[in-house]
Amino acid sequence: MGEPSLDDANVKVAVRVRPMNRREKDLNTKCIVEMEKNQTILHPGGANLGKGDSRYARPKFDHSLCPRQ
């Protein structure tokens, strides 16, 4: 018996990024989450990281929902 693939999982995971609130905007807080179609990219510390950086992450979620601007 081999390892089950991600497509065979019984659990589905969705991630939603909420819009920033007034306090976060007033503090010039940077969003560390970037949404590209159905992919979520994390940028720890709000840094501009490239694919070669070990802090650059692309976790896999079943659904990614971004806030309306």
PDB file of N, H, CA, C and O in Angstrom:
ATOM      1  N   MET A   1       0.832  -1.178   0.000  1.00  0.00           N
ATOM      2  CA  MET A   1       0.000   0.000   0.000  1.00  0.00           C
ATOM      3  C   MET A   1       0.877   1.243   0.000  1.00  0.00           C
ATOM      4  O   MET A   1       1.736   1.390   0.870  1.00  0.00           O
ATOM      5  N   GLY A   2       0.678   2.136  -0.956  1.00  0.00           N
ATOM      6  H   GLY A   2      -0.020   2.016  -1.663  1.00  0.00           H
ATOM      7  CA  GLY A   2       1.467   3.355  -1.034  1.00  0.00           C
ATOM      8  C   GLY A   2       0.835   4.495  -0.262  1.00  0.00           C
ATOM      9  O   GLY A   2      -0.254   4.370   0.298  1.00  0.00           O
ATOM     10  N   GLU A   3       1.541   5.599  -0.249  1.00  0.00           N
ATOM     11  H   GLU A   3       2.426   5.701  -0.704  1.00  0.00           H
ATOM     12  CA  GLU A   3       1.048   6.811   0.420  1.00  0.00           C
ATOM     13  C   GLU A   3      -0.145   7.374  -0.357  1.00  0.00           C
ATOM     14  O   GLU A   3      -0.123   7.390  -1.588  1.00  0.00           O
ATOM     15  N   PRO A   4      -1.189   7.837   0.346  1.00  0.00           N
ATOM     16  CA  PRO A   4      -2.313   8.450  -0.366  1.00  0.00           C
ATOM     17  C   PRO A   4      -1.902   9.797  -0.960  1.00  0.00           C
ATOM     18  O   PRO A   4      -1.099  10.525  -0.376  1.00  0.00           O
ATOM     19  N   SER A   5      -2.455  10.115  -2.112  1.00  0.00           N
ATOM     20  H   SER A   5      -3.107   9.523  -2.586  1.00  0.00           H
ATOM     21  CA  SER A   5      -2.138  11.407  -2.728  1.00  0.00           C
ATOM     22  C   SER A   5      -2.987  12.495  -2.087  1.00  0.00           C
ATOM     23  O   SER A   5      -3.974  12.206  -1.410  1.00  0.00           O
ATOM     24  N   LEU A   6      -2.598  13.751  -2.303  1.00  0.00           N
ATOM     25  H   LEU A   6      -1.797  13.986  -2.853  1.00  0.00           H
ATOM     26  CA  LEU A   6      -3.361  14.874  -1.756  1.00  0.00           C
ATOM     27  C   LEU A   6      -4.777  14.907  -2.317  1.00  0.00           C
ATOM     28  O   LEU A   6      -5.697  15.368  -1.642  1.00  0.00           O
ATOM     29  N   ASP A   7      -4.963  14.424  -3.537  1.00  0.00           N
ATOM     30  H   ASP A   7      -4.215  14.049  -4.086  1.00  0.00           H
ATOM     31  CA  ASP A   7      -6.287  14.427  -4.154  1.00  0.00           C
ATOM     32  C   ASP A   7      -7.224  13.427  -3.494  1.00  0.00           C
ATOM     33  O   ASP A   7      -8.443  13.560  -3.607  1.00  0.00           O
ATOM     34  N   ASP A   8      -6.675  12.420  -2.801  1.00  0.00           N
ATOM     35  H   ASP A   8      -5.686  12.312  -2.710  1.00  0.00           H
ATOM     36  CA  ASP A   8      -7.486  11.397  -2.149  1.00  0.00           C
ATOM     37  C   ASP A   8      -7.854  11.757  -0.717  1.00  0.00           C
ATOM     38  O   ASP A   8      -8.550  10.983  -0.061  1.00  0.00           O
ATOM     39  N   ALA A   9      -7.417  12.893  -0.212  1.00  0.00           N
ATOM     40  H   ALA A   9      -6.851  13.522  -0.745  1.00  0.00           H
ATOM     41  CA  ALA A   9      -7.644  13.261   1.189  1.00  0.00           C
ATOM     42  C   ALA A   9      -9.125  13.507   1.457  1.00  0.00           C
ATOM     43  O   ALA A   9      -9.856  14.003   0.600  1.00  0.00           O
ATOM     44  N   ASN A  10      -9.553  13.145   2.678  1.00  0.00           N
ATOM     45  H   ASN A  10      -8.960  12.742   3.375  1.00  0.00           H
ATOM     46  CA  ASN A  10     -10.936  13.360   3.099  1.00  0.00           C
ATOM     47  C   ASN A  10     -11.154  14.765   3.633  1.00  0.00           C
ATOM     48  O   ASN A  10     -12.296  15.207   3.751  1.00  0.00           O
ATOM     49  N   VAL A  11     -10.100  15.461   3.952  1.00  0.00           N
ATOM     50  H   VAL A  11      -9.171  15.102   3.856  1.00  0.00           H
ATOM     51  CA  VAL A  11     -10.202  16.801   4.524  1.00  0.00           C
ATOM     52  C   VAL A  11      -9.866  17.827   3.444  1.00  0.00           C
ATOM     53  O   VAL A  11      -8.847  17.715   2.762  1.00  0.00           O
ATOM     54  N   LYS A  12     -10.724  18.815   3.300  1.00  0.00           N
ATOM     55  H   LYS A  12     -11.552  18.906   3.854  1.00  0.00           H
ATOM     56  CA  LYS A  12     -10.479  19.913   2.369  1.00  0.00           C
ATOM     57  C   LYS A  12     -10.158  21.158   3.187  1.00  0.00           C
ATOM     58  O   LYS A  12     -10.777  21.391   4.225  1.00  0.00           O
ATOM     59  N   VAL A  13      -9.204  21.954   2.736  1.00  0.00           N
ATOM     60  H   VAL A  13      -8.701  21.765   1.892  1.00  0.00           H
ATOM     61  CA  VAL A  13      -8.777  23.141   3.475  1.00  0.00           C
ATOM     62  C   VAL A  13      -8.944  24.375   2.590  1.00  0.00           C
ATOM     63  O   VAL A  13      -8.510  24.402   1.439  1.00  0.00           O
ATOM     64  N   ALA A  14      -9.583  25.390   3.160  1.00  0.00           N
ATOM     65  H   ALA A  14      -9.936  25.368   4.096  1.00  0.00           H
ATOM     66  CA  ALA A  14      -9.736  26.672   2.467  1.00  0.00           C
ATOM     67  C   ALA A  14      -9.082  27.747   3.321  1.00  0.00           C
ATOM     68  O   ALA A  14      -9.123  27.686   4.550  1.00  0.00           O
ATOM     69  N   VAL A  15      -8.487  28.721   2.671  1.00  0.00           N
ATOM     70  H   VAL A  15      -8.455  28.770   1.673  1.00  0.00           H
ATOM     71  CA  VAL A  15      -7.888  29.847   3.385  1.00  0.00           C
ATOM     72  C   VAL A  15      -8.529  31.120   2.843  1.00  0.00           C
ATOM     73  O   VAL A  15      -8.724  31.275   1.637  1.00  0.00           O
ATOM     74  N   ARG A  16      -8.849  32.020   3.757  1.00  0.00           N
ATOM     75  H   ARG A  16      -8.691  31.895   4.736  1.00  0.00           H
ATOM     76  CA  ARG A  16      -9.447  33.303   3.377  1.00  0.00           C
ATOM     77  C   ARG A  16      -8.645  34.415   4.033  1.00  0.00           C
ATOM     78  O   ARG A  16      -8.361  34.361   5.230  1.00  0.00           O
ATOM     79  N   VAL A  17      -8.285  35.409   3.259  1.00  0.00           N
ATOM     80  H   VAL A  17      -8.515  35.453   2.286  1.00  0.00           H
ATOM     81  CA  VAL A  17      -7.595  36.577   3.798  1.00  0.00           C
ATOM     82  C   VAL A  17      -8.642  37.665   3.978  1.00  0.00           C
ATOM     83  O   VAL A  17      -9.293  38.076   3.017  1.00  0.00           O
ATOM     84  N   ARG A  18      -8.800  38.123   5.203  1.00  0.00           N
ATOM     85  H   ARG A  18      -8.271  37.789   5.983  1.00  0.00           H
ATOM     86  CA  ARG A  18      -9.787  39.173   5.466  1.00  0.00           C
ATOM     87  C   ARG A  18      -9.194  40.529   5.114  1.00  0.00           C
ATOM     88  O   ARG A  18      -7.975  40.701   5.136  1.00  0.00           O
ATOM     89  N   PRO A  19     -10.047  41.488   4.790  1.00  0.00           N
ATOM     90  CA  PRO A  19      -9.537  42.842   4.538  1.00  0.00           C
ATOM     91  C   PRO A  19      -8.925  43.419   5.814  1.00  0.00           C
ATOM     92  O   PRO A  19      -9.343  43.071   6.918  1.00  0.00           O
ATOM     93  N   MET A  20      -7.952  44.286   5.663  1.00  0.00           N
ATOM     94  H   MET A  20      -7.612  44.569   4.766  1.00  0.00           H
ATOM     95  CA  MET A  20      -7.335  44.919   6.838  1.00  0.00           C
ATOM     96  C   MET A  20      -8.333  45.863   7.494  1.00  0.00           C
ATOM     97  O   MET A  20      -9.120  46.531   6.823  1.00  0.00           O
ATOM     98  N   ASN A  21      -8.281  45.904   8.825  1.00  0.00           N
ATOM     99  H   ASN A  21      -7.642  45.362   9.371  1.00  0.00           H
ATOM    100  CA  ASN A  21      -9.159  46.822   9.547  1.00  0.00           C
ATOM    101  C   ASN A  21      -8.507  48.209   9.609  1.00  0.00           C
ATOM    102  O   ASN A  21      -7.365  48.395   9.190  1.00  0.00           O
ATOM    103  N   ARG A  22      -9.258  49.169  10.138  1.00  0.00           N
ATOM    104  H   ARG A  22     -10.186  49.018  10.478  1.00  0.00           H
ATOM    105  CA  ARG A  22      -8.781  50.564  10.171  1.00  0.00           C
ATOM    106  C   ARG A  22      -7.460  50.688  10.938  1.00  0.00           C
ATOM    107  O   ARG A  22      -6.555  51.399  10.500  1.00  0.00           O
ATOM    108  N   ARG A  23      -7.346  50.004  12.071  1.00  0.00           N
ATOM    109  H   ARG A  23      -8.081  49.427  12.426  1.00  0.00           H
ATOM    110  CA  ARG A  23      -6.115  50.087  12.879  1.00  0.00           C
ATOM    111  C   ARG A  23      -4.907  49.577  12.091  1.00  0.00           C
ATOM    112  O   ARG A  23      -3.846  50.202  12.099  1.00  0.00           O
ATOM    113  N   GLU A  24      -5.073  48.441  11.413  1.00  0.00           N
ATOM    114  H   GLU A  24      -5.935  47.934  11.406  1.00  0.00           H
ATOM    115  CA  GLU A  24      -3.978  47.885  10.616  1.00  0.00           C
ATOM    116  C   GLU A  24      -3.570  48.845   9.500  1.00  0.00           C
ATOM    117  O   GLU A  24      -2.384  49.015   9.218  1.00  0.00           O
ATOM    118  N   LYS A  25      -4.555  49.464   8.874  1.00  0.00           N
ATOM    119  H   LYS A  25      -5.518  49.326   9.102  1.00  0.00           H
ATOM    120  CA  LYS A  25      -4.253  50.438   7.818  1.00  0.00           C
ATOM    121  C   LYS A  25      -3.538  51.657   8.384  1.00  0.00           C
ATOM    122  O   LYS A  25      -2.577  52.147   7.791  1.00  0.00           O
ATOM    123  N   ASP A  26      -4.009  52.155   9.547  1.00  0.00           N
ATOM    124  H   ASP A  26      -4.790  51.757  10.029  1.00  0.00           H
ATOM    125  CA  ASP A  26      -3.384  53.324  10.178  1.00  0.00           C
ATOM    126  C   ASP A  26      -1.930  53.059  10.555  1.00  0.00           C
ATOM    127  O   ASP A  26      -1.104  53.971  10.532  1.00  0.00           O
ATOM    128  N   LEU A  27      -1.615  51.803  10.904  1.00  0.00           N
ATOM    129  H   LEU A  27      -2.286  51.062  10.922  1.00  0.00           H
ATOM    130  CA  LEU A  27      -0.253  51.425  11.277  1.00  0.00           C
ATOM    131  C   LEU A  27       0.603  51.058  10.060  1.00  0.00           C
ATOM    132  O   LEU A  27       1.753  50.643  10.207  1.00  0.00           O
ATOM    133  N   ASN A  28       0.034  51.213   8.855  1.00  0.00           N
ATOM    134  H   ASN A  28      -0.900  51.549   8.736  1.00  0.00           H
ATOM    135  CA  ASN A  28       0.730  50.838   7.612  1.00  0.00           C
ATOM    136  C   ASN A  28       1.199  49.391   7.629  1.00  0.00           C
ATOM    137  O   ASN A  28       2.294  49.071   7.167  1.00  0.00           O
ATOM    138  N   THR A  29       0.356  48.528   8.166  1.00  0.00           N
ATOM    139  H   THR A  29      -0.534  48.788   8.542  1.00  0.00           H
ATOM    140  CA  THR A  29       0.665  47.104   8.233  1.00  0.00           C
ATOM    141  C   THR A  29       0.732  46.524   6.821  1.00  0.00           C
ATOM    142  O   THR A  29      -0.093  46.858   5.970  1.00  0.00           O
ATOM    143  N   LYS A  30       1.703  45.666   6.577  1.00  0.00           N
ATOM    144  H   LYS A  30       2.372  45.395   7.268  1.00  0.00           H
ATOM    145  CA  LYS A  30       1.847  45.016   5.279  1.00  0.00           C
ATOM    146  C   LYS A  30       1.220  43.626   5.330  1.00  0.00           C
ATOM    147  O   LYS A  30       1.405  42.886   6.296  1.00  0.00           O
ATOM    148  N   CYS A  31       0.489  43.287   4.297  1.00  0.00           N
ATOM    149  H   CYS A  31       0.339  43.888   3.513  1.00  0.00           H
ATOM    150  CA  CYS A  31      -0.106  41.954   4.192  1.00  0.00           C
ATOM    151  C   CYS A  31       0.986  40.972   3.772  1.00  0.00           C
ATOM    152  O   CYS A  31       1.742  41.244   2.838  1.00  0.00           O
ATOM    153  N   ILE A  32       1.071  39.839   4.455  1.00  0.00           N
ATOM    154  H   ILE A  32       0.457  39.618   5.213  1.00  0.00           H
ATOM    155  CA  ILE A  32       2.103  38.851   4.124  1.00  0.00           C
ATOM    156  C   ILE A  32       1.554  37.726   3.258  1.00  0.00           C
ATOM    157  O   ILE A  32       2.271  36.775   2.948  1.00  0.00           O
ATOM    158  N   VAL A  33       0.291  37.828   2.868  1.00  0.00           N
ATOM    159  H   VAL A  33      -0.292  38.601   3.120  1.00  0.00           H
ATOM    160  CA  VAL A  33      -0.342  36.788   2.064  1.00  0.00           C
ATOM    161  C   VAL A  33      -0.656  37.343   0.684  1.00  0.00           C
ATOM    162  O   VAL A  33      -1.239  38.418   0.549  1.00  0.00           O
ATOM    163  N   GLU A  34      -0.261  36.596  -0.332  1.00  0.00           N
ATOM    164  H   GLU A  34       0.213  35.723  -0.222  1.00  0.00           H
ATOM    165  CA  GLU A  34      -0.539  36.974  -1.715  1.00  0.00           C
ATOM    166  C   GLU A  34      -1.373  35.858  -2.336  1.00  0.00           C
ATOM    167  O   GLU A  34      -1.063  34.679  -2.161  1.00  0.00           O
ATOM    168  N   MET A  35      -2.408  36.219  -3.047  1.00  0.00           N
ATOM    169  H   MET A  35      -2.659  37.176  -3.189  1.00  0.00           H
ATOM    170  CA  MET A  35      -3.260  35.228  -3.701  1.00  0.00           C
ATOM    171  C   MET A  35      -3.050  35.307  -5.210  1.00  0.00           C
ATOM    172  O   MET A  35      -3.105  36.386  -5.800  1.00  0.00           O
ATOM    173  N   GLU A  36      -2.810  34.160  -5.819  1.00  0.00           N
ATOM    174  H   GLU A  36      -2.765  33.284  -5.340  1.00  0.00           H
ATOM    175  CA  GLU A  36      -2.700  34.057  -7.278  1.00  0.00           C
ATOM    176  C   GLU A  36      -3.612  32.931  -7.716  1.00  0.00           C
ATOM    177  O   GLU A  36      -3.303  31.755  -7.520  1.00  0.00           O
ATOM    178  N   LYS A  37      -4.737  33.295  -8.311  1.00  0.00           N
ATOM    179  H   LYS A  37      -4.988  34.249  -8.471  1.00  0.00           H
ATOM    180  CA  LYS A  37      -5.747  32.314  -8.725  1.00  0.00           C
ATOM    181  C   LYS A  37      -6.113  31.458  -7.523  1.00  0.00           C
ATOM    182  O   LYS A  37      -6.656  31.983  -6.551  1.00  0.00           O
ATOM    183  N   ASN A  38      -5.835  30.162  -7.554  1.00  0.00           N
ATOM    184  H   ASN A  38      -5.394  29.736  -8.343  1.00  0.00           H
ATOM    185  CA  ASN A  38      -6.179  29.290  -6.427  1.00  0.00           C
ATOM    186  C   ASN A  38      -4.943  28.943  -5.604  1.00  0.00           C
ATOM    187  O   ASN A  38      -4.932  27.923  -4.916  1.00  0.00           O
ATOM    188  N   GLN A  39      -3.901  29.772  -5.661  1.00  0.00           N
ATOM    189  H   GLN A  39      -3.910  30.601  -6.220  1.00  0.00           H
ATOM    190  CA  GLN A  39      -2.690  29.540  -4.880  1.00  0.00           C
ATOM    191  C   GLN A  39      -2.513  30.636  -3.850  1.00  0.00           C
ATOM    192  O   GLN A  39      -2.877  31.791  -4.073  1.00  0.00           O
ATOM    193  N   THR A  40      -1.947  30.251  -2.720  1.00  0.00           N
ATOM    194  H   THR A  40      -1.651  29.313  -2.539  1.00  0.00           H
ATOM    195  CA  THR A  40      -1.653  31.194  -1.648  1.00  0.00           C
ATOM    196  C   THR A  40      -0.147  31.229  -1.450  1.00  0.00           C
ATOM    197  O   THR A  40       0.486  30.181  -1.320  1.00  0.00           O
ATOM    198  N   ILE A  41       0.434  32.429  -1.426  1.00  0.00           N
ATOM    199  H   ILE A  41      -0.081  33.280  -1.531  1.00  0.00           H
ATOM    200  CA  ILE A  41       1.874  32.592  -1.229  1.00  0.00           C
ATOM    201  C   ILE A  41       2.078  33.395   0.045  1.00  0.00           C
ATOM    202  O   ILE A  41       1.481  34.459   0.210  1.00  0.00           O
ATOM    203  N   LEU A  42       2.915  32.897   0.947  1.00  0.00           N
ATOM    204  H   LEU A  42       3.400  32.033   0.813  1.00  0.00           H
ATOM    205  CA  LEU A  42       3.198  33.571   2.213  1.00  0.00           C
ATOM    206  C   LEU A  42       4.547  34.267   2.139  1.00  0.00           C
ATOM    207  O   LEU A  42       5.536  33.691   1.684  1.00  0.00           O
ATOM    208  N   HIS A  43       4.573  35.513   2.594  1.00  0.00           N
ATOM    209  H   HIS A  43       3.770  35.981   2.964  1.00  0.00           H
ATOM    210  CA  HIS A  43       5.795  36.317   2.653  1.00  0.00           C
ATOM    211  C   HIS A  43       5.998  36.726   4.111  1.00  0.00           C
ATOM    212  O   HIS A  43       5.532  37.793   4.510  1.00  0.00           O
ATOM    213  N   PRO A  44       6.677  35.916   4.915  1.00  0.00           N
ATOM    214  CA  PRO A  44       6.859  36.241   6.339  1.00  0.00           C
ATOM    215  C   PRO A  44       7.489  37.609   6.541  1.00  0.00           C
ATOM    216  O   PRO A  44       8.440  37.981   5.853  1.00  0.00           O
ATOM    217  N   GLY A  45       6.950  38.341   7.484  1.00  0.00           N
ATOM    218  H   GLY A  45       6.177  38.040   8.043  1.00  0.00           H
ATOM    219  CA  GLY A  45       7.492  39.654   7.810  1.00  0.00           C
ATOM    220  C   GLY A  45       7.215  40.699   6.752  1.00  0.00           C
ATOM    221  O   GLY A  45       7.759  41.801   6.817  1.00  0.00           O
ATOM    222  N   GLY A  46       6.379  40.375   5.778  1.00  0.00           N
ATOM    223  H   GLY A  46       5.937  39.479   5.726  1.00  0.00           H
ATOM    224  CA  GLY A  46       6.056  41.321   4.724  1.00  0.00           C
ATOM    225  C   GLY A  46       7.212  41.558   3.770  1.00  0.00           C
ATOM    226  O   GLY A  46       7.158  42.470   2.945  1.00  0.00           O
ATOM    227  N   ALA A  47       8.259  40.747   3.871  1.00  0.00           N
ATOM    228  H   ALA A  47       8.303  40.006   4.541  1.00  0.00           H
ATOM    229  CA  ALA A  47       9.445  40.931   3.030  1.00  0.00           C
ATOM    230  C   ALA A  47       9.149  40.531   1.591  1.00  0.00           C
ATOM    231  O   ALA A  47       8.265  39.714   1.335  1.00  0.00           O
ATOM    232  N   ASN A  48       9.878  41.098   0.673  1.00  0.00           N
ATOM    233  H   ASN A  48      10.596  41.762   0.881  1.00  0.00           H
ATOM    234  CA  ASN A  48       9.804  40.711  -0.725  1.00  0.00           C
ATOM    235  C   ASN A  48      10.753  39.538  -0.921  1.00  0.00           C
ATOM    236  O   ASN A  48      11.953  39.733  -1.109  1.00  0.00           O
ATOM    237  N   LEU A  49      10.229  38.337  -0.880  1.00  0.00           N
ATOM    238  H   LEU A  49       9.253  38.178  -0.727  1.00  0.00           H
ATOM    239  CA  LEU A  49      11.070  37.151  -0.967  1.00  0.00           C
ATOM    240  C   LEU A  49      10.910  36.496  -2.324  1.00  0.00           C
ATOM    241  O   LEU A  49       9.837  36.534  -2.927  1.00  0.00           O
ATOM    242  N   GLY A  50      11.980  35.902  -2.792  1.00  0.00           N
ATOM    243  H   GLY A  50      12.851  35.871  -2.302  1.00  0.00           H
ATOM    244  CA  GLY A  50      11.938  35.181  -4.050  1.00  0.00           C
ATOM    245  C   GLY A  50      11.907  33.687  -3.812  1.00  0.00           C
ATOM    246  O   GLY A  50      12.040  33.228  -2.677  1.00  0.00           O
ATOM    247  N   LYS A  51      11.734  32.931  -4.876  1.00  0.00           N
ATOM    248  H   LYS A  51      11.627  33.304  -5.798  1.00  0.00           H
ATOM    249  CA  LYS A  51      11.622  31.481  -4.760  1.00  0.00           C
ATOM    250  C   LYS A  51      12.860  30.839  -4.159  1.00  0.00           C
ATOM    251  O   LYS A  51      12.762  29.746  -3.602  1.00  0.00           O
ATOM    252  N   GLY A  52      14.020  31.473  -4.249  1.00  0.00           N
ATOM    253  H   GLY A  52      14.101  32.361  -4.702  1.00  0.00           H
ATOM    254  CA  GLY A  52      15.238  30.906  -3.693  1.00  0.00           C
ATOM    255  C   GLY A  52      15.354  31.074  -2.188  1.00  0.00           C
ATOM    256  O   GLY A  52      16.177  30.413  -1.554  1.00  0.00           O
ATOM    257  N   ASP A  53      14.544  31.945  -1.609  1.00  0.00           N
ATOM    258  H   ASP A  53      13.875  32.482  -2.124  1.00  0.00           H
ATOM    259  CA  ASP A  53      14.596  32.214  -0.167  1.00  0.00           C
ATOM    260  C   ASP A  53      13.847  31.118   0.581  1.00  0.00           C
ATOM    261  O   ASP A  53      12.741  30.742   0.192  1.00  0.00           O
ATOM    262  N   SER A  54      14.447  30.604   1.654  1.00  0.00           N
ATOM    263  H   SER A  54      15.345  30.910   1.970  1.00  0.00           H
ATOM    264  CA  SER A  54      13.834  29.508   2.414  1.00  0.00           C
ATOM    265  C   SER A  54      12.563  29.945   3.135  1.00  0.00           C
ATOM    266  O   SER A  54      11.776  29.097   3.555  1.00  0.00           O
ATOM    267  N   ARG A  55      12.345  31.261   3.287  1.00  0.00           N
ATOM    268  H   ARG A  55      12.984  31.950   2.946  1.00  0.00           H
ATOM    269  CA  ARG A  55      11.128  31.746   3.956  1.00  0.00           C
ATOM    270  C   ARG A  55       9.956  31.890   2.992  1.00  0.00           C
ATOM    271  O   ARG A  55       8.827  32.133   3.418  1.00  0.00           O
ATOM    272  N   TYR A  56      10.217  31.741   1.696  1.00  0.00           N
ATOM    273  H   TYR A  56      11.135  31.543   1.350  1.00  0.00           H
ATOM    274  CA  TYR A  56       9.180  31.822   0.673  1.00  0.00           C
ATOM    275  C   TYR A  56       8.374  30.532   0.737  1.00  0.00           C
ATOM    276  O   TYR A  56       8.950  29.446   0.668  1.00  0.00           O
ATOM    277  N   ALA A  57       7.067  30.626   0.865  1.00  0.00           N
ATOM    278  H   ALA A  57       6.599  31.507   0.921  1.00  0.00           H
ATOM    279  CA  ALA A  57       6.265  29.411   1.010  1.00  0.00           C
ATOM    280  C   ALA A  57       5.059  29.439   0.084  1.00  0.00           C
ATOM    281  O   ALA A  57       4.438  30.483  -0.113  1.00  0.00           O
ATOM    282  N   ARG A  58       4.734  28.283  -0.480  1.00  0.00           N
ATOM    283  H   ARG A  58       5.238  27.434  -0.319  1.00  0.00           H
ATOM    284  CA  ARG A  58       3.535  28.100  -1.293  1.00  0.00           C
ATOM    285  C   ARG A  58       2.795  26.867  -0.780  1.00  0.00           C
ATOM    286  O   ARG A  58       2.853  25.803  -1.397  1.00  0.00           O
ATOM    287  N   PRO A  59       2.101  27.013   0.348  1.00  0.00           N
ATOM    288  CA  PRO A  59       1.348  25.859   0.837  1.00  0.00           C
ATOM    289  C   PRO A  59       0.199  25.555  -0.113  1.00  0.00           C
ATOM    290  O   PRO A  59      -0.275  26.442  -0.823  1.00  0.00           O
ATOM    291  N   LYS A  60      -0.249  24.308  -0.127  1.00  0.00           N
ATOM    292  H   LYS A  60       0.136  23.587   0.450  1.00  0.00           H
ATOM    293  CA  LYS A  60      -1.342  23.927  -1.017  1.00  0.00           C
ATOM    294  C   LYS A  60      -2.640  23.881  -0.231  1.00  0.00           C
ATOM    295  O   LYS A  60      -2.756  23.157   0.757  1.00  0.00           O
ATOM    296  N   PHE A  61      -3.618  24.665  -0.682  1.00  0.00           N
ATOM    297  H   PHE A  61      -3.523  25.254  -1.485  1.00  0.00           H
ATOM    298  CA  PHE A  61      -4.956  24.662  -0.111  1.00  0.00           C
ATOM    299  C   PHE A  61      -5.924  24.271  -1.216  1.00  0.00           C
ATOM    300  O   PHE A  61      -5.638  24.459  -2.399  1.00  0.00           O
ATOM    301  N   ASP A  62      -7.064  23.730  -0.828  1.00  0.00           N
ATOM    302  H   ASP A  62      -7.296  23.577   0.133  1.00  0.00           H
ATOM    303  CA  ASP A  62      -8.071  23.374  -1.815  1.00  0.00           C
ATOM    304  C   ASP A  62      -8.742  24.615  -2.400  1.00  0.00           C
ATOM    305  O   ASP A  62      -9.128  24.625  -3.569  1.00  0.00           O
ATOM    306  N   HIS A  63      -8.880  25.658  -1.584  1.00  0.00           N
ATOM    307  H   HIS A  63      -8.567  25.650  -0.634  1.00  0.00           H
ATOM    308  CA  HIS A  63      -9.504  26.906  -2.025  1.00  0.00           C
ATOM    309  C   HIS A  63      -8.780  28.087  -1.389  1.00  0.00           C
ATOM    310  O   HIS A  63      -8.425  28.032  -0.211  1.00  0.00           O
ATOM    311  N   SER A  64      -8.558  29.145  -2.148  1.00  0.00           N
ATOM    312  H   SER A  64      -8.846  29.189  -3.105  1.00  0.00           H
ATOM    313  CA  SER A  64      -7.964  30.384  -1.639  1.00  0.00           C
ATOM    314  C   SER A  64      -8.897  31.527  -1.999  1.00  0.00           C
ATOM    315  O   SER A  64      -9.231  31.726  -3.167  1.00  0.00           O
ATOM    316  N   LEU A  65      -9.315  32.277  -0.984  1.00  0.00           N
ATOM    317  H   LEU A  65      -9.044  32.115  -0.036  1.00  0.00           H
ATOM    318  CA  LEU A  65     -10.260  33.375  -1.189  1.00  0.00           C
ATOM    319  C   LEU A  65      -9.626  34.671  -0.722  1.00  0.00           C
ATOM    320  O   LEU A  65      -9.206  34.771   0.431  1.00  0.00           O
ATOM    321  N   CYS A  66      -9.549  35.659  -1.591  1.00  0.00           N
ATOM    322  H   CYS A  66      -9.890  35.577  -2.527  1.00  0.00           H
ATOM    323  CA  CYS A  66      -8.943  36.929  -1.200  1.00  0.00           C
ATOM    324  C   CYS A  66     -10.025  37.985  -1.011  1.00  0.00           C
ATOM    325  O   CYS A  66     -11.115  37.872  -1.573  1.00  0.00           O
ATOM    326  N   PRO A  67      -9.721  39.013  -0.216  1.00  0.00           N
ATOM    327  CA  PRO A  67     -10.717  40.059   0.038  1.00  0.00           C
ATOM    328  C   PRO A  67     -10.927  40.928  -1.194  1.00  0.00           C
ATOM    329  O   PRO A  67     -10.051  41.051  -2.050  1.00  0.00           O
ATOM    330  N   ARG A  68     -12.083  41.513  -1.258  1.00  0.00           N
ATOM    331  H   ARG A  68     -12.794  41.414  -0.563  1.00  0.00           H
ATOM    332  CA  ARG A  68     -12.339  42.484  -2.328  1.00  0.00           C
ATOM    333  C   ARG A  68     -11.708  43.793  -1.927  1.00  0.00           C
ATOM    334  O   ARG A  68     -11.840  44.228  -0.783  1.00  0.00           O
ATOM    335  N   GLN A  69     -11.033  44.418  -2.849  1.00  0.00           N
ATOM    336  H   GLN A  69     -10.926  44.065  -3.779  1.00  0.00           H
ATOM    337  CA  GLN A  69     -10.345  45.684  -2.570  1.00  0.00           C
ATOM    338  C   GLN A  69     -11.310  46.838  -2.608  1.00  0.00           C
ATOM    339  O   GLN A  69     -10.912  47.983  -2.396  1.00  0.00           O
TER     340      GLN A  69
END
